[in-house]
Amino acid sequence: MADTHRQDAADLFAPLLPELALSRPEAGPDPRLVELARLLARRAAREWFEAQQREQTQRRS
């Protein structure tokens, strides 16, 4: 009986797990987030490449 009471008290003071989970570890990464990361990486690469091209044309002039 005392062990059950202690267990109940421990459950009351245990940290609460978040109710909203964006992804479950066993399910792997969310495919929407993966696609968003790819899209943002492509955009950043394109902007960097264009900036490099502008710098090269300015040096030549």
C-alpha positions in Angstrom: 0.0 0.0 0.0 2.8 2.4 0.9 4.6 1.7 -2.4 1.4 2.4 -4.4 1.1 5.7 -2.5 4.7 6.6 -3.3 4.3 5.8 -6.9 1.1 7.9 -7.2 3.0 10.8 -5.6 5.9 10.4 -8.0 3.5 10.4 -11.0 2.0 13.7 -9.8 5.4 15.4 -9.7 6.8 13.9 -12.8 7.5 16.4 -15.6 4.7 16.6 -18.1 5.3 15.5 -21.6 4.3 18.0 -24.3 0.9 17.2 -25.8 1.8 18.6 -29.2 4.6 16.7 -30.9 5.7 17.9 -34.4 7.3 14.6 -35.1 7.7 11.2 -33.5 11.2 9.9 -33.3 10.2 6.5 -34.6 8.5 8.0 -37.6 11.6 9.9 -38.8 11.7 13.5 -40.0 8.6 15.2 -41.2 8.7 15.1 -45.0 7.3 18.6 -45.2 10.2 20.0 -43.1 12.7 18.1 -45.2 11.3 19.6 -48.4 11.3 23.1 -46.8 14.9 22.7 -45.8 15.8 21.6 -49.4 13.9 24.6 -50.8 15.6 27.1 -48.5 19.0 25.5 -49.2 18.5 25.8 -53.0 17.5 29.5 -52.6 20.5 30.2 -50.4 22.8 28.5 -52.9 21.3 30.4 -55.8 21.6 33.8 -54.0 25.2 33.0 -53.1 26.0 32.0 -56.7 24.5 35.1 -58.1 26.4 37.3 -55.7 29.7 35.5 -56.7 28.8 36.2 -60.4 28.2 39.9 -59.7 31.5 40.2 -57.9 33.3 38.6 -60.8 31.7 40.9 -63.3 32.6 44.0 -61.2 36.2 42.9 -60.9 36.5 42.6 -64.7 35.1 46.0 -65.4 
